[in-house]
Every structure is written in structure tokens, then in C-alpha cells.
Amino acid sequence: VRQDFNKSLINVLQTGSSNLTLADTNVEAANSQALSTRESIAVSALSLANQTQQSVLQLLR
């Protein structure tokens, strides 16, 4: 039982390490760029929302 467990654990660890080292750099770069773009859009949206609130407050004064 212990030997089967160790073989299974070795297979899982080897598969995991292979997945980490064989990652497609083009896909990872695209994912990174997508996340960066989402972050930039979110910052812009928050900035616009803040400007809108300030404009409304100025109109009410």
C-alpha cells in the first residue's frame, strides 16, 4: 500500500512540475496582458465615477 501511494505521489508531483515548466509563454503573456488591461479599465472606471460624483456635488453647491 505504501509503495503504491509513493508511486502515485511521484506521478502527481512529476505531472505538476511538468505543467509548471512546460507552460506556453505566449499564452501566459496573453493572460498577463489581459489582466493588465482589465486593471487599467477598472482604474479608469473608478476615476470617471469619482469625477462624476464631484461634478454632481459642484452642481448642487
C-alpha distance matrix in Angstrom:
0.0 3.8 5.4 5.2 6.2 8.6 10.0 10.6 12.2 14.2 15.4 16.5 18.3 19.9 21.2 22.5 24.3 25.7 27.1 28.7 30.3 31.4 33.2 36.5 39.2 41.8 39.8 39.0 42.7 43.7 41.5 42.8 46.4 45.8 44.6 47.6 50.0 48.7 49.2 52.7 53.6 52.4 54.5 57.5 57.1 57.0 60.0 62.0 61.2 62.4 65.6 66.2 66.0 68.4 70.8 70.9 71.5 74.4 75.9 75.9 77.7
3.8 0.0 3.8 5.5 5.0 6.1 8.6 9.8 10.4 12.2 14.2 15.2 16.3 18.1 19.9 20.9 22.3 24.1 25.7 26.9 28.4 29.8 31.7 35.2 37.6 40.4 38.6 37.5 41.1 42.4 40.2 41.3 44.9 44.6 43.3 46.0 48.6 47.4 47.7 51.1 52.3 51.1 53.0 56.1 55.9 55.7 58.6 60.7 60.0 61.0 64.2 65.0 64.8 67.0 69.5 69.8 70.3 73.0 74.8 74.7 76.4
5.4 3.8 0.0 3.8 5.4 5.1 6.2 8.6 9.8 10.5 12.3 14.3 15.3 16.4 18.3 19.9 21.0 22.3 24.3 25.8 26.8 28.1 30.3 33.7 36.2 39.1 37.4 36.6 40.1 41.6 39.6 40.8 44.3 44.2 43.1 45.9 48.4 47.5 47.9 51.2 52.5 51.5 53.4 56.4 56.4 56.3 59.1 61.2 60.7 61.9 64.9 65.8 65.8 67.9 70.4 70.7 71.4 74.0 75.7 75.9 77.6
5.2 5.5 3.8 0.0 3.8 5.4 5.1 6.1 8.5 9.8 10.6 12.3 14.2 15.3 16.5 18.3 20.0 21.0 22.6 24.5 25.8 26.6 28.7 31.9 34.7 37.3 35.4 34.8 38.5 39.6 37.6 39.1 42.5 42.2 41.2 44.1 46.5 45.5 46.1 49.5 50.5 49.6 51.7 54.5 54.4 54.5 57.4 59.3 58.8 60.1 63.1 63.9 63.9 66.2 68.5 68.8 69.6 72.3 73.8 74.0 75.8
6.2 5.0 5.4 3.8 0.0 3.8 5.5 5.1 6.1 8.6 9.9 10.5 12.2 14.1 15.3 16.4 18.2 19.9 21.1 22.6 24.3 25.5 27.2 30.6 33.2 35.8 33.9 32.9 36.6 37.8 35.5 36.8 40.4 39.9 38.8 41.6 44.1 42.9 43.4 46.8 47.9 46.8 48.8 51.8 51.6 51.5 54.4 56.4 55.8 57.0 60.1 60.9 60.8 63.1 65.5 65.7 66.4 69.1 70.8 70.9 72.6
8.6 6.1 5.1 5.4 3.8 0.0 3.8 5.4 5.0 6.1 8.6 9.8 10.4 12.1 14.1 15.2 16.3 18.0 19.9 21.0 22.3 23.8 25.8 29.3 31.7 34.6 33.0 31.8 35.4 36.9 34.8 35.9 39.5 39.4 38.2 40.9 43.5 42.7 42.9 46.3 47.6 46.6 48.4 51.4 51.5 51.5 54.2 56.4 55.9 57.0 60.0 61.0 61.0 63.1 65.6 66.0 66.7 69.2 71.0 71.2 72.8
10.0 8.6 6.2 5.1 5.5 3.8 0.0 3.8 5.4 5.1 6.2 8.7 9.9 10.5 12.2 14.2 15.3 16.3 18.3 20.0 21.0 22.0 24.3 27.6 30.2 33.0 31.4 30.7 34.3 35.7 33.9 35.2 38.7 38.6 37.8 40.5 43.0 42.3 42.9 46.1 47.3 46.6 48.6 51.4 51.5 51.8 54.5 56.5 56.2 57.5 60.3 61.3 61.5 63.6 65.9 66.4 67.3 69.8 71.4 71.8 73.5
10.6 9.8 8.6 6.1 5.1 5.4 3.8 0.0 3.8 5.4 5.1 6.3 8.7 9.9 10.6 12.3 14.3 15.3 16.6 18.5 20.1 20.9 22.7 26.0 28.7 31.3 29.4 28.7 32.4 33.5 31.5 33.0 36.4 36.1 35.2 38.1 40.5 39.5 40.2 43.5 44.6 43.8 45.9 48.7 48.6 48.9 51.7 53.6 53.2 54.6 57.5 58.3 58.5 60.8 63.0 63.4 64.3 66.9 68.4 68.8 70.6
12.2 10.4 9.8 8.5 6.1 5.0 5.4 3.8 0.0 3.8 5.4 5.1 6.2 8.5 9.9 10.6 12.2 14.1 15.4 16.6 18.4 19.8 21.4 24.9 27.3 30.1 28.3 27.1 30.7 32.1 30.0 31.1 34.7 34.5 33.4 36.1 38.6 37.7 38.1 41.4 42.7 41.8 43.7 46.6 46.7 46.8 49.5 51.6 51.2 52.4 55.3 56.3 56.4 58.5 60.9 61.4 62.1 64.6 66.3 66.7 68.3
14.2 12.2 10.5 9.8 8.6 6.1 5.1 5.4 3.8 0.0 3.8 5.5 5.1 6.0 8.5 9.8 10.5 12.0 14.1 15.4 16.4 17.8 20.0 23.5 25.8 28.8 27.4 26.3 29.8 31.5 29.7 30.7 34.2 34.4 33.5 36.0 38.7 38.1 38.5 41.7 43.1 42.5 44.3 47.1 47.5 47.7 50.2 52.3 52.2 53.4 56.2 57.3 57.6 59.6 61.9 62.6 63.4 65.7 67.5 68.0 69.6
15.4 14.2 12.3 10.6 9.9 8.6 6.2 5.1 5.4 3.8 0.0 3.8 5.5 5.1 6.1 8.5 9.9 10.4 12.2 14.3 15.4 16.0 18.2 21.5 24.2 26.8 25.3 24.7 28.3 29.6 28.0 29.4 32.8 32.8 32.2 34.9 37.2 36.7 37.5 40.6 41.8 41.4 43.4 46.0 46.3 46.7 49.3 51.2 51.2 52.6 55.3 56.3 56.7 58.8 60.9 61.6 62.6 65.0 66.6 67.2 68.9
16.5 15.2 14.3 12.3 10.5 9.8 8.7 6.3 5.1 5.5 3.8 0.0 3.8 5.5 5.2 6.1 8.6 9.9 10.6 12.4 14.4 15.3 16.7 20.1 22.7 25.3 23.4 22.5 26.2 27.4 25.4 26.8 30.2 30.0 29.2 32.0 34.4 33.6 34.3 37.5 38.7 38.1 40.1 42.8 43.0 43.3 46.0 47.9 47.7 49.1 51.9 52.8 53.2 55.3 57.5 58.1 59.0 61.5 63.1 63.6 65.4
18.3 16.3 15.3 14.2 12.2 10.4 9.9 8.7 6.2 5.1 5.5 3.8 0.0 3.8 5.5 5.1 6.1 8.5 9.9 10.6 12.3 14.0 15.6 19.3 21.4 24.4 22.8 21.5 25.0 26.7 24.8 25.7 29.2 29.5 28.4 30.9 33.6 33.1 33.4 36.6 38.1 37.5 39.2 42.0 42.4 42.6 45.1 47.3 47.3 48.4 51.1 52.3 52.6 54.6 56.9 57.7 58.5 60.8 62.6 63.2 64.7
19.9 18.1 16.4 15.3 14.1 12.1 10.5 9.9 8.5 6.0 5.1 5.5 3.8 0.0 3.8 5.4 5.2 6.0 8.6 9.9 10.6 11.8 14.2 17.6 19.9 22.9 21.8 20.9 24.3 26.0 24.6 25.6 29.0 29.5 28.9 31.3 33.9 33.7 34.3 37.2 38.7 38.5 40.2 42.9 43.5 43.9 46.3 48.3 48.6 49.8 52.3 53.6 54.2 56.0 58.2 59.1 60.1 62.2 64.0 64.8 66.4
21.2 19.9 18.3 16.5 15.3 14.1 12.2 10.6 9.9 8.5 6.1 5.2 5.5 3.8 0.0 3.8 5.5 5.1 6.2 8.7 10.1 10.3 12.2 15.4 18.2 20.8 19.2 18.7 22.3 23.6 22.1 23.6 26.9 27.0 26.6 29.3 31.6 31.3 32.2 35.1 36.4 36.2 38.2 40.7 41.1 41.8 44.3 46.1 46.3 47.8 50.3 51.3 52.0 54.0 56.0 56.9 58.0 60.2 61.8 62.6 64.4
22.5 20.9 19.9 18.3 16.4 15.2 14.2 12.3 10.6 9.8 8.5 6.1 5.1 5.4 3.8 0.0 3.8 5.4 5.1 6.3 8.8 10.0 11.0 14.6 16.8 19.6 17.8 16.7 20.2 21.7 19.9 21.0 24.5 24.6 23.9 26.4 29.0 28.6 29.1 32.2 33.6 33.2 35.1 37.7 38.2 38.7 41.1 43.1 43.3 44.6 47.1 48.3 48.9 50.8 52.9 53.8 54.8 57.0 58.7 59.5 61.1
24.3 22.3 21.0 20.0 18.2 16.3 15.3 14.3 12.2 10.5 9.9 8.6 6.1 5.2 5.5 3.8 0.0 3.8 5.4 5.1 6.2 8.4 10.2 13.9 15.6 18.9 17.8 16.4 19.6 21.7 20.2 20.9 24.4 25.1 24.4 26.5 29.2 29.3 29.6 32.4 34.2 34.0 35.6 38.2 39.1 39.5 41.7 43.8 44.2 45.3 47.8 49.2 49.9 51.6 53.7 54.8 55.7 57.8 59.6 60.5 62.0
25.7 24.1 22.3 21.0 19.9 18.0 16.3 15.3 14.1 12.0 10.4 9.9 8.5 6.0 5.1 5.4 3.8 0.0 3.8 5.4 5.2 5.8 8.4 11.7 14.0 17.0 16.2 15.5 18.7 20.6 19.6 20.7 23.9 24.6 24.5 26.7 29.1 29.4 30.2 32.8 34.4 34.6 36.3 38.7 39.5 40.3 42.4 44.3 44.9 46.3 48.5 49.9 50.8 52.5 54.5 55.6 56.8 58.7 60.4 61.5 63.1
27.1 25.7 24.3 22.6 21.1 19.9 18.3 16.6 15.4 14.1 12.2 10.6 9.9 8.6 6.2 5.1 5.4 3.8 0.0 3.8 5.6 5.3 6.1 9.6 12.1 14.8 13.3 12.6 16.1 17.6 16.3 17.7 20.9 21.3 21.2 23.6 25.9 26.0 26.9 29.6 31.0 31.2 33.0 35.4 36.1 37.0 39.2 41.0 41.5 43.0 45.2 46.4 47.4 49.3 51.1 52.2 53.4 55.4 57.0 58.1 59.8
28.7 26.9 25.8 24.5 22.6 21.0 20.0 18.5 16.6 15.4 14.3 12.4 10.6 9.9 8.7 6.3 5.1 5.4 3.8 0.0 3.8 5.7 5.7 9.5 10.9 14.1 13.0 11.3 14.5 16.6 15.3 15.9 19.3 20.1 19.6 21.7 24.3 24.6 25.1 27.7 29.5 29.6 31.1 33.6 34.5 35.2 37.2 39.3 39.9 41.1 43.4 44.8 45.7 47.3 49.3 50.6 51.6 53.5 55.3 56.4 57.9
30.3 28.4 26.8 25.8 24.3 22.3 21.0 20.1 18.4 16.4 15.4 14.4 12.3 10.6 10.1 8.8 6.2 5.2 5.6 3.8 0.0 3.8 5.6 8.9 10.1 13.6 13.4 12.1 14.8 17.3 16.7 17.1 20.2 21.6 21.4 23.1 25.7 26.5 27.0 29.2 31.2 31.7 33.0 35.3 36.6 37.4 39.1 41.2 42.1 43.2 45.3 46.9 48.0 49.4 51.3 52.8 53.9 55.6 57.4 58.7 60.1
31.4 29.8 28.1 26.6 25.5 23.8 22.0 20.9 19.8 17.8 16.0 15.3 14.0 11.8 10.3 10.0 8.4 5.8 5.3 5.7 3.8 0.0 3.8 6.3 8.6 11.6 11.4 11.1 13.9 15.9 15.8 16.9 19.6 20.8 21.2 23.1 25.3 26.1 27.1 29.2 30.9 31.7 33.3 35.3 36.5 37.6 39.4 41.2 42.2 43.6 45.5 47.0 48.2 49.8 51.5 52.9 54.3 55.9 57.6 58.9 60.5
33.2 31.7 30.3 28.7 27.2 25.8 24.3 22.7 21.4 20.0 18.2 16.7 15.6 14.2 12.2 11.0 10.2 8.4 6.1 5.7 5.6 3.8 0.0 3.8 6.0 8.8 8.0 7.4 10.6 12.4 12.0 13.3 16.0 17.0 17.5 19.4 21.5 22.3 23.4 25.6 27.2 28.0 29.6 31.6 32.7 33.9 35.7 37.4 38.4 39.9 41.8 43.2 44.5 46.2 47.8 49.2 50.6 52.2 53.8 55.2 56.8
36.5 35.2 33.7 31.9 30.6 29.3 27.6 26.0 24.9 23.5 21.5 20.1 19.3 17.6 15.4 14.6 13.9 11.7 9.6 9.5 8.9 6.3 3.8 0.0 3.8 5.5 5.4 6.3 8.6 10.1 10.8 12.4 14.3 15.5 16.8 18.5 20.1 21.3 22.8 24.5 26.0 27.2 28.9 30.5 31.7 33.3 34.9 36.4 37.7 39.3 40.9 42.2 43.8 45.5 46.8 48.3 49.9 51.4 52.9 54.5 56.1
39.2 37.6 36.2 34.7 33.2 31.7 30.2 28.7 27.3 25.8 24.2 22.7 21.4 19.9 18.2 16.8 15.6 14.0 12.1 10.9 10.1 8.6 6.0 3.8 0.0 3.8 5.5 5.0 5.9 8.5 9.7 10.3 12.0 14.0 15.2 16.2 18.1 19.8 20.9 22.3 24.1 25.6 26.8 28.4 30.0 31.5 32.8 34.4 35.9 37.4 38.8 40.4 42.1 43.4 44.8 46.6 48.0 49.3 50.9 52.7 54.1
41.8 40.4 39.1 37.3 35.8 34.6 33.0 31.3 30.1 28.8 26.8 25.3 24.4 22.9 20.8 19.6 18.9 17.0 14.8 14.1 13.6 11.6 8.8 5.5 3.8 0.0 3.8 5.5 5.1 6.2 8.6 9.8 10.5 12.2 14.3 15.2 16.4 18.4 20.0 21.0 22.5 24.3 25.8 26.9 28.4 30.3 31.5 32.8 34.5 36.2 37.4 38.8 40.7 42.1 43.2 45.0 46.7 47.9 49.3 51.2 52.8
39.8 38.6 37.4 35.4 33.9 33.0 31.4 29.4 28.3 27.4 25.3 23.4 22.8 21.8 19.2 17.8 17.8 16.2 13.3 13.0 13.4 11.4 8.0 5.4 5.5 3.8 0.0 3.8 5.4 5.1 6.2 8.6 9.8 10.5 12.4 14.2 15.2 16.5 18.4 19.9 21.0 22.6 24.5 25.7 26.8 28.7 30.3 31.5 32.9 34.7 36.2 37.3 39.1 40.8 41.9 43.5 45.2 46.6 48.0 49.7 51.4
39.0 37.5 36.6 34.8 32.9 31.8 30.7 28.7 27.1 26.3 24.7 22.5 21.5 20.9 18.7 16.7 16.4 15.5 12.6 11.3 12.1 11.1 7.4 6.3 5.0 5.5 3.8 0.0 3.8 5.4 5.0 6.1 8.6 9.8 10.6 12.2 14.2 15.3 16.5 18.3 20.0 21.1 22.7 24.4 25.7 27.1 28.7 30.3 31.6 33.1 34.7 36.2 37.7 39.2 40.7 42.3 43.7 45.2 46.8 48.4 49.9
42.7 41.1 40.1 38.5 36.6 35.4 34.3 32.4 30.7 29.8 28.3 26.2 25.0 24.3 22.3 20.2 19.6 18.7 16.1 14.5 14.8 13.9 10.6 8.6 5.9 5.1 5.4 3.8 0.0 3.8 5.4 5.0 6.1 8.6 9.9 10.5 12.2 14.2 15.3 16.4 18.3 19.9 21.1 22.5 24.2 25.8 27.0 28.5 30.2 31.6 33.0 34.6 36.3 37.6 38.9 40.8 42.3 43.5 45.1 46.9 48.3
43.7 42.4 41.6 39.6 37.8 36.9 35.7 33.5 32.1 31.5 29.6 27.4 26.7 26.0 23.6 21.7 21.7 20.6 17.6 16.6 17.3 15.9 12.4 10.1 8.5 6.2 5.1 5.4 3.8 0.0 3.8 5.4 5.1 6.1 8.6 9.8 10.4 12.3 14.2 15.2 16.4 18.3 20.0 21.0 22.4 24.4 25.7 26.8 28.4 30.3 31.5 32.8 34.7 36.2 37.3 38.9 40.7 42.0 43.3 45.2 46.9
41.5 40.2 39.6 37.6 35.5 34.8 33.9 31.5 30.0 29.7 28.0 25.4 24.8 24.6 22.1 19.9 20.2 19.6 16.3 15.3 16.7 15.8 12.0 10.8 9.7 8.6 6.2 5.0 5.4 3.8 0.0 3.8 5.4 5.1 6.2 8.6 9.8 10.6 12.4 14.2 15.4 16.5 18.5 20.0 21.0 22.6 24.4 25.7 26.9 28.7 30.3 31.5 33.1 34.9 36.2 37.6 39.2 40.8 42.2 43.8 45.5
42.8 41.3 40.8 39.1 36.8 35.9 35.2 33.0 31.1 30.7 29.4 26.8 25.7 25.6 23.6 21.0 20.9 20.7 17.7 15.9 17.1 16.9 13.3 12.4 10.3 9.8 8.6 6.1 5.0 5.4 3.8 0.0 3.8 5.4 5.2 6.2 8.6 9.9 10.6 12.3 14.3 15.4 16.6 18.5 20.0 21.3 22.7 24.4 25.8 27.2 28.8 30.4 31.9 33.3 34.8 36.5 37.8 39.2 40.9 42.5 44.0
46.4 44.9 44.3 42.5 40.4 39.5 38.7 36.4 34.7 34.2 32.8 30.2 29.2 29.0 26.9 24.5 24.4 23.9 20.9 19.3 20.2 19.6 16.0 14.3 12.0 10.5 9.8 8.6 6.1 5.1 5.4 3.8 0.0 3.8 5.4 5.0 6.1 8.6 9.8 10.5 12.2 14.2 15.3 16.4 18.2 20.0 21.0 22.5 24.2 25.8 26.9 28.5 30.4 31.7 32.8 34.7 36.3 37.4 39.0 40.9 42.4
45.8 44.6 44.2 42.2 39.9 39.4 38.6 36.1 34.5 34.4 32.8 30.0 29.5 29.5 27.0 24.6 25.1 24.6 21.3 20.1 21.6 20.8 17.0 15.5 14.0 12.2 10.5 9.8 8.6 6.1 5.1 5.4 3.8 0.0 3.8 5.4 5.1 6.2 8.6 9.9 10.6 12.3 14.3 15.3 16.4 18.4 20.0 21.0 22.4 24.4 25.7 26.8 28.7 30.4 31.5 33.0 34.8 36.2 37.5 39.2 41.0
44.6 43.3 43.1 41.2 38.8 38.2 37.8 35.2 33.4 33.5 32.2 29.2 28.4 28.9 26.6 23.9 24.4 24.5 21.2 19.6 21.4 21.2 17.5 16.8 15.2 14.3 12.4 10.6 9.9 8.6 6.2 5.2 5.4 3.8 0.0 3.8 5.4 5.1 6.2 8.6 9.9 10.5 12.4 14.3 15.2 16.6 18.4 20.0 21.0 22.6 24.4 25.7 27.1 28.8 30.3 31.7 33.2 34.8 36.3 37.8 39.4
47.6 46.0 45.9 44.1 41.6 40.9 40.5 38.1 36.1 36.0 34.9 32.0 30.9 31.3 29.3 26.4 26.5 26.7 23.6 21.7 23.1 23.1 19.4 18.5 16.2 15.2 14.2 12.2 10.5 9.8 8.6 6.2 5.0 5.4 3.8 0.0 3.8 5.5 5.1 6.2 8.7 9.9 10.7 12.4 14.2 15.5 16.6 18.4 20.0 21.2 22.7 24.4 26.0 27.2 28.7 30.5 31.9 33.1 34.9 36.6 38.0
50.0 48.6 48.4 46.5 44.1 43.5 43.0 40.5 38.6 38.7 37.2 34.4 33.6 33.9 31.6 29.0 29.2 29.1 25.9 24.3 25.7 25.3 21.5 20.1 18.1 16.4 15.2 14.2 12.2 10.4 9.8 8.6 6.1 5.1 5.4 3.8 0.0 3.8 5.4 5.1 6.2 8.6 9.9 10.6 12.2 14.3 15.3 16.5 18.3 20.0 21.1 22.5 24.4 25.8 26.9 28.7 30.4 31.6 33.0 34.9 36.5
48.7 47.4 47.5 45.5 42.9 42.7 42.3 39.5 37.7 38.1 36.7 33.6 33.1 33.7 31.3 28.6 29.3 29.4 26.0 24.6 26.5 26.1 22.3 21.3 19.8 18.4 16.5 15.3 14.2 12.3 10.6 9.9 8.6 6.2 5.1 5.5 3.8 0.0 3.8 5.4 5.1 6.1 8.6 9.9 10.4 12.3 14.2 15.3 16.4 18.3 19.9 21.0 22.6 24.4 25.6 27.0 28.7 30.3 31.6 33.2 35.0
49.2 47.7 47.9 46.1 43.4 42.9 42.9 40.2 38.1 38.5 37.5 34.3 33.4 34.3 32.2 29.1 29.6 30.2 26.9 25.1 27.0 27.1 23.4 22.8 20.9 20.0 18.4 16.5 15.3 14.2 12.4 10.6 9.8 8.6 6.2 5.1 5.4 3.8 0.0 3.8 5.5 5.1 6.2 8.6 9.8 10.6 12.3 14.3 15.3 16.6 18.4 20.0 21.3 22.7 24.4 26.0 27.3 28.8 30.5 32.0 33.4
52.7 51.1 51.2 49.5 46.8 46.3 46.1 43.5 41.4 41.7 40.6 37.5 36.6 37.2 35.1 32.2 32.4 32.8 29.6 27.7 29.2 29.2 25.6 24.5 22.3 21.0 19.9 18.3 16.4 15.2 14.2 12.3 10.5 9.9 8.6 6.2 5.1 5.4 3.8 0.0 3.8 5.4 5.2 6.2 8.6 10.0 10.6 12.3 14.3 15.4 16.6 18.4 20.2 21.2 22.6 24.6 26.0 27.1 28.8 30.6 32.0
53.6 52.3 52.5 50.5 47.9 47.6 47.3 44.6 42.7 43.1 41.8 38.7 38.1 38.7 36.4 33.6 34.2 34.4 31.0 29.5 31.2 30.9 27.2 26.0 24.1 22.5 21.0 20.0 18.3 16.4 15.4 14.3 12.2 10.6 9.9 8.7 6.2 5.1 5.5 3.8 0.0 3.8 5.5 5.0 6.1 8.6 9.8 10.5 12.2 14.2 15.2 16.4 18.4 20.0 20.9 22.6 24.4 25.7 27.0 28.8 30.5
52.4 51.1 51.5 49.6 46.8 46.6 46.6 43.8 41.8 42.5 41.4 38.1 37.5 38.5 36.2 33.2 34.0 34.6 31.2 29.6 31.7 31.7 28.0 27.2 25.6 24.3 22.6 21.1 19.9 18.3 16.5 15.4 14.2 12.3 10.5 9.9 8.6 6.1 5.1 5.4 3.8 0.0 3.8 5.4 5.0 6.2 8.6 9.9 10.5 12.3 14.2 15.3 16.6 18.5 19.9 21.2 22.7 24.4 25.9 27.3 29.0
54.5 53.0 53.4 51.7 48.8 48.4 48.6 45.9 43.7 44.3 43.4 40.1 39.2 40.2 38.2 35.1 35.6 36.3 33.0 31.1 33.0 33.3 29.6 28.9 26.8 25.8 24.5 22.7 21.1 20.0 18.5 16.6 15.3 14.3 12.4 10.7 9.9 8.6 6.2 5.2 5.5 3.8 0.0 3.8 5.4 5.2 6.1 8.7 9.9 10.6 12.3 14.3 15.5 16.6 18.4 20.2 21.3 22.6 24.6 26.1 27.3
57.5 56.1 56.4 54.5 51.8 51.4 51.4 48.7 46.6 47.1 46.0 42.8 42.0 42.9 40.7 37.7 38.2 38.7 35.4 33.6 35.3 35.3 31.6 30.5 28.4 26.9 25.7 24.4 22.5 21.0 20.0 18.5 16.4 15.3 14.3 12.4 10.6 9.9 8.6 6.2 5.0 5.4 3.8 0.0 3.8 5.5 5.0 6.2 8.6 9.8 10.5 12.3 14.3 15.4 16.4 18.4 20.0 21.0 22.6 24.6 26.0
57.1 55.9 56.4 54.4 51.6 51.5 51.5 48.6 46.7 47.5 46.3 43.0 42.4 43.5 41.1 38.2 39.1 39.5 36.1 34.5 36.6 36.5 32.7 31.7 30.0 28.4 26.8 25.7 24.2 22.4 21.0 20.0 18.2 16.4 15.2 14.2 12.2 10.4 9.8 8.6 6.1 5.0 5.4 3.8 0.0 3.8 5.4 5.1 6.1 8.6 9.9 10.5 12.4 14.3 15.3 16.6 18.5 20.0 21.2 22.8 24.7
57.0 55.7 56.3 54.5 51.5 51.5 51.8 48.9 46.8 47.7 46.7 43.3 42.6 43.9 41.8 38.7 39.5 40.3 37.0 35.2 37.4 37.6 33.9 33.3 31.5 30.3 28.7 27.1 25.8 24.4 22.6 21.3 20.0 18.4 16.6 15.5 14.3 12.3 10.6 10.0 8.6 6.2 5.2 5.5 3.8 0.0 3.8 5.5 5.1 6.1 8.6 9.8 10.6 12.4 14.2 15.5 16.7 18.5 20.1 21.4 22.9
60.0 58.6 59.1 57.4 54.4 54.2 54.5 51.7 49.5 50.2 49.3 46.0 45.1 46.3 44.3 41.1 41.7 42.4 39.2 37.2 39.1 39.4 35.7 34.9 32.8 31.5 30.3 28.7 27.0 25.7 24.4 22.7 21.0 20.0 18.4 16.6 15.3 14.2 12.3 10.6 9.8 8.6 6.1 5.0 5.4 3.8 0.0 3.8 5.4 5.1 6.2 8.7 10.0 10.7 12.3 14.4 15.5 16.6 18.5 20.2 21.4
62.0 60.7 61.2 59.3 56.4 56.4 56.5 53.6 51.6 52.3 51.2 47.9 47.3 48.3 46.1 43.1 43.8 44.3 41.0 39.3 41.2 41.2 37.4 36.4 34.4 32.8 31.5 30.3 28.5 26.8 25.7 24.4 22.5 21.0 20.0 18.4 16.5 15.3 14.3 12.3 10.5 9.9 8.7 6.2 5.1 5.5 3.8 0.0 3.8 5.4 5.0 6.1 8.7 9.9 10.4 12.4 14.3 15.2 16.5 18.5 20.2
61.2 60.0 60.7 58.8 55.8 55.9 56.2 53.2 51.2 52.2 51.2 47.7 47.3 48.6 46.3 43.3 44.2 44.9 41.5 39.9 42.1 42.2 38.4 37.7 35.9 34.5 32.9 31.6 30.2 28.4 26.9 25.8 24.2 22.4 21.0 20.0 18.3 16.4 15.3 14.3 12.2 10.5 9.9 8.6 6.1 5.1 5.4 3.8 0.0 3.8 5.5 5.1 6.3 8.7 9.9 10.7 12.5 14.4 15.5 16.9 18.8
62.4 61.0 61.9 60.1 57.0 57.0 57.5 54.6 52.4 53.4 52.6 49.1 48.4 49.8 47.8 44.6 45.3 46.3 43.0 41.1 43.2 43.6 39.9 39.3 37.4 36.2 34.7 33.1 31.6 30.3 28.7 27.2 25.8 24.4 22.6 21.2 20.0 18.3 16.6 15.4 14.2 12.3 10.6 9.8 8.6 6.1 5.1 5.4 3.8 0.0 3.8 5.4 5.2 6.3 8.7 10.0 10.7 12.4 14.4 15.6 16.9
65.6 64.2 64.9 63.1 60.1 60.0 60.3 57.5 55.3 56.2 55.3 51.9 51.1 52.3 50.3 47.1 47.8 48.5 45.2 43.4 45.3 45.5 41.8 40.9 38.8 37.4 36.2 34.7 33.0 31.5 30.3 28.8 26.9 25.7 24.4 22.7 21.1 19.9 18.4 16.6 15.2 14.2 12.3 10.5 9.9 8.6 6.2 5.0 5.5 3.8 0.0 3.8 5.4 5.1 6.1 8.7 9.9 10.5 12.4 14.4 15.5
66.2 65.0 65.8 63.9 60.9 61.0 61.3 58.3 56.3 57.3 56.3 52.8 52.3 53.6 51.3 48.3 49.2 49.9 46.4 44.8 46.9 47.0 43.2 42.2 40.4 38.8 37.3 36.2 34.6 32.8 31.5 30.4 28.5 26.8 25.7 24.4 22.5 21.0 20.0 18.4 16.4 15.3 14.3 12.3 10.5 9.8 8.7 6.1 5.1 5.4 3.8 0.0 3.8 5.4 5.1 6.3 8.6 9.9 10.7 12.5 14.5
66.0 64.8 65.8 63.9 60.8 61.0 61.5 58.5 56.4 57.6 56.7 53.2 52.6 54.2 52.0 48.9 49.9 50.8 47.4 45.7 48.0 48.2 44.5 43.8 42.1 40.7 39.1 37.7 36.3 34.7 33.1 31.9 30.4 28.7 27.1 26.0 24.4 22.6 21.3 20.2 18.4 16.6 15.5 14.3 12.4 10.6 10.0 8.7 6.3 5.2 5.4 3.8 0.0 3.8 5.4 5.2 6.2 8.7 10.0 10.7 12.6
68.4 67.0 67.9 66.2 63.1 63.1 63.6 60.8 58.5 59.6 58.8 55.3 54.6 56.0 54.0 50.8 51.6 52.5 49.3 47.3 49.4 49.8 46.2 45.5 43.4 42.1 40.8 39.2 37.6 36.2 34.9 33.3 31.7 30.4 28.8 27.2 25.8 24.4 22.7 21.2 20.0 18.5 16.6 15.4 14.3 12.4 10.7 9.9 8.7 6.3 5.1 5.4 3.8 0.0 3.8 5.4 5.1 6.2 8.7 9.9 10.7
70.8 69.5 70.4 68.5 65.5 65.6 65.9 63.0 60.9 61.9 60.9 57.5 56.9 58.2 56.0 52.9 53.7 54.5 51.1 49.3 51.3 51.5 47.8 46.8 44.8 43.2 41.9 40.7 38.9 37.3 36.2 34.8 32.8 31.5 30.3 28.7 26.9 25.6 24.4 22.6 20.9 19.9 18.4 16.4 15.3 14.2 12.3 10.4 9.9 8.7 6.1 5.1 5.4 3.8 0.0 3.8 5.4 5.1 6.3 8.7 10.1
70.9 69.8 70.7 68.8 65.7 66.0 66.4 63.4 61.4 62.6 61.6 58.1 57.7 59.1 56.9 53.8 54.8 55.6 52.2 50.6 52.8 52.9 49.2 48.3 46.6 45.0 43.5 42.3 40.8 38.9 37.6 36.5 34.7 33.0 31.7 30.5 28.7 27.0 26.0 24.6 22.6 21.2 20.2 18.4 16.6 15.5 14.4 12.4 10.7 10.0 8.7 6.3 5.2 5.4 3.8 0.0 3.8 5.4 5.1 6.3 8.9
71.5 70.3 71.4 69.6 66.4 66.7 67.3 64.3 62.1 63.4 62.6 59.0 58.5 60.1 58.0 54.8 55.7 56.8 53.4 51.6 53.9 54.3 50.6 49.9 48.0 46.7 45.2 43.7 42.3 40.7 39.2 37.8 36.3 34.8 33.2 31.9 30.4 28.7 27.3 26.0 24.4 22.7 21.3 20.0 18.5 16.7 15.5 14.3 12.5 10.7 9.9 8.6 6.2 5.1 5.4 3.8 0.0 3.8 5.4 5.1 6.4
74.4 73.0 74.0 72.3 69.1 69.2 69.8 66.9 64.6 65.7 65.0 61.5 60.8 62.2 60.2 57.0 57.8 58.7 55.4 53.5 55.6 55.9 52.2 51.4 49.3 47.9 46.6 45.2 43.5 42.0 40.8 39.2 37.4 36.2 34.8 33.1 31.6 30.3 28.8 27.1 25.7 24.4 22.6 21.0 20.0 18.5 16.6 15.2 14.4 12.4 10.5 9.9 8.7 6.2 5.1 5.4 3.8 0.0 3.8 5.4 5.2
75.9 74.8 75.7 73.8 70.8 71.0 71.4 68.4 66.3 67.5 66.6 63.1 62.6 64.0 61.8 58.7 59.6 60.4 57.0 55.3 57.4 57.6 53.8 52.9 50.9 49.3 48.0 46.8 45.1 43.3 42.2 40.9 39.0 37.5 36.3 34.9 33.0 31.6 30.5 28.8 27.0 25.9 24.6 22.6 21.2 20.1 18.5 16.5 15.5 14.4 12.4 10.7 10.0 8.7 6.3 5.1 5.4 3.8 0.0 3.8 5.5
75.9 74.7 75.9 74.0 70.9 71.2 71.8 68.8 66.7 68.0 67.2 63.6 63.2 64.8 62.6 59.5 60.5 61.5 58.1 56.4 58.7 58.9 55.2 54.5 52.7 51.2 49.7 48.4 46.9 45.2 43.8 42.5 40.9 39.2 37.8 36.6 34.9 33.2 32.0 30.6 28.8 27.3 26.1 24.6 22.8 21.4 20.2 18.5 16.9 15.6 14.4 12.5 10.7 9.9 8.7 6.3 5.1 5.4 3.8 0.0 3.8
77.7 76.4 77.6 75.8 72.6 72.8 73.5 70.6 68.3 69.6 68.9 65.4 64.7 66.4 64.4 61.1 62.0 63.1 59.8 57.9 60.1 60.5 56.8 56.1 54.1 52.8 51.4 49.9 48.3 46.9 45.5 44.0 42.4 41.0 39.4 38.0 36.5 35.0 33.4 32.0 30.5 29.0 27.3 26.0 24.7 22.9 21.4 20.2 18.8 16.9 15.5 14.5 12.6 10.7 10.1 8.9 6.4 5.2 5.5 3.8 0.0
